[in-house]
Amino acid sequence: MNVIETKKDLVIHDNKIVKKLKLLAKKSPLKRSRICLHKSIKNNTNEMIIALMKDSYIPPHIHPNKKSESYHIIEGKMNVFIFNKKGKLSKIIKMGDYKSGNIFYYRMNKGYFHMPVSLTNFCIYHETYSGPFNKKKDVYFPKWAPDQKKFIGVKSLISKIKEGF
């Protein structure tokens, strides 16, 4: 399993959680893992620490119900690709930890089609999402996005993005 759930009222983590998340991500077919820092997806705020490996694929998606989402980089680097509704690349947010000199924090206050891609072996980031979370209503994967189950290789997707799908 690549998801750790939290049931405590006081949540504290040190670098051991990052090491554990990296191990779980390596073992996961999706090449990512997370610890949920919230007790339930029904909470008004959902927070996670995510380990995203370089060859992991999170399909482009949007949160259509005007819910906010933010990323704060803890370790590593990633690009967040922003698309218009037809799948054309409109922006690349180049992220890294604070010391990298890159953008280390971003927040979407409304839905944009987006796709995070790790540039380093691992990108560890803190994600905050406006809850409650209902997967059927709060995440939409467009038809132009390659299906996660069929997709192989982030590099080929990035070249398709630059060509405009």
Secondary structure, 3 states (H helix, E strand, C coil): CCEECCCCCCCCCCHHHHHHHHHHHHHCCCCEEEEECCCCCCCCEEEEEEEEECCCCCCCEECCCCCCEEEEEEECEEEEEEECCCCCEEEEEEEECHHHCCECEEEECCCCEEEEEECCCEEEEEEEEECCCCHHHHCECCCCCCCCCCCCCHHHHHHHHHHCC
